[in-house]
Amino acid sequence: MRLSSAAAGACCLVFAVAPNGDILVAEMFGDDISTISPGRTRARTLFEAASAAGVEFGRGTVYATTGVSGEGGAPGNGAVVSCQYRSVR
């Protein structure tokens, strides 16, 4: 699979890979954390994450940094959010 075709239109991608092969994508200007499963060509939203700048996977949990930019490009008040991961296949 070509990541570029699955995540077309997304800007500023940061990604991690889950043990089952799913690609976890942080979309800074898309305000989402999405997944792309092996063999699929479309991303699915896992959860909303405003101004997401990073994503990591560890011990069944997805961690994402959010809120990295504010109004007019000013620095945001960043946070780390997490959720239990279940494949959306």
C-alpha positions as CSV (number, residue, x, y, z in Angstrom):
1,M,0.0,0.0,0.0
2,R,1.2,3.5,-0.7
3,L,0.6,5.7,2.3
4,S,0.3,8.7,0.1
5,S,-2.7,7.3,-1.7
6,A,-4.4,6.3,1.6
7,A,-3.9,9.6,3.2
8,A,-4.5,11.9,0.2
9,G,-5.3,15.4,1.2
10,A,-3.9,15.2,4.7
11,C,-1.2,17.6,5.6
12,C,1.7,17.3,8.1
13,L,1.4,13.6,8.7
14,V,3.0,11.9,11.7
15,F,2.5,8.2,12.1
16,A,3.1,5.1,14.2
17,V,2.4,1.4,13.5
18,A,0.3,-0.8,15.8
19,P,1.4,-4.4,16.4
20,N,-1.4,-5.7,14.0
21,G,0.1,-3.6,11.2
22,D,-2.5,-0.7,11.3
23,I,-0.9,2.6,10.6
24,L,-1.9,5.3,13.1
25,V,-1.9,8.8,11.6
26,A,-1.9,12.2,13.3
27,E,-3.3,14.8,11.0
28,M,-2.4,18.3,12.3
29,F,-4.7,20.2,10.1
30,G,-7.3,17.5,9.8
31,D,-7.8,17.5,13.6
32,D,-7.9,13.6,13.7
33,I,-6.1,10.5,14.7
34,S,-6.8,8.0,11.9
35,T,-6.0,4.4,11.1
36,I,-5.1,2.8,7.9
37,S,-5.4,-1.0,7.9
38,P,-3.2,-3.2,5.8
39,G,-4.8,-3.8,2.4
40,R,-7.0,-0.8,2.8
41,T,-6.8,2.5,0.8
42,R,-8.9,4.7,3.0
43,A,-8.1,6.1,6.4
44,R,-10.7,5.8,9.2
45,T,-11.0,8.3,12.0
46,L,-10.1,6.8,15.4
47,F,-10.8,10.0,17.4
48,E,-10.8,13.7,17.0
49,A,-7.6,15.5,18.1
50,A,-7.4,19.3,17.5
51,S,-4.0,20.3,16.1
52,A,-2.5,16.8,16.5
53,A,1.3,16.8,16.1
54,G,2.3,13.4,17.2
55,V,1.0,9.8,17.7
56,E,2.5,6.8,19.5
57,F,1.3,3.3,20.3
58,G,2.2,1.5,23.5
59,R,0.7,-1.4,25.5
60,G,-2.6,-1.2,23.8
61,T,-3.0,2.5,24.1
62,V,-2.7,5.3,21.5
63,Y,-1.1,8.5,22.7
64,A,-1.3,11.8,20.8
65,T,-0.1,15.3,21.3
66,T,-2.8,17.9,20.6
67,G,-3.3,21.6,20.7
68,V,0.1,22.6,19.4
69,S,-1.1,25.6,17.5
70,G,-3.6,28.3,18.5
71,E,-5.5,31.1,16.8
72,G,-3.6,32.7,13.9
73,G,-0.7,30.3,14.2
74,A,0.1,31.3,17.8
75,P,1.5,28.5,20.0
76,G,-1.2,26.4,21.5
77,N,-1.6,25.1,25.1
78,G,-0.6,21.5,24.1
79,A,-1.8,18.3,25.8
80,V,-1.3,14.6,25.6
81,V,-4.4,12.5,25.2
82,S,-4.8,8.7,25.1
83,C,-7.3,6.1,24.3
84,Q,-7.4,2.3,24.4
85,Y,-6.8,0.9,20.9
86,R,-9.1,-1.6,19.2
87,S,-8.6,-2.3,15.5
88,V,-11.4,-0.9,13.4
89,R,-11.1,-3.6,10.7
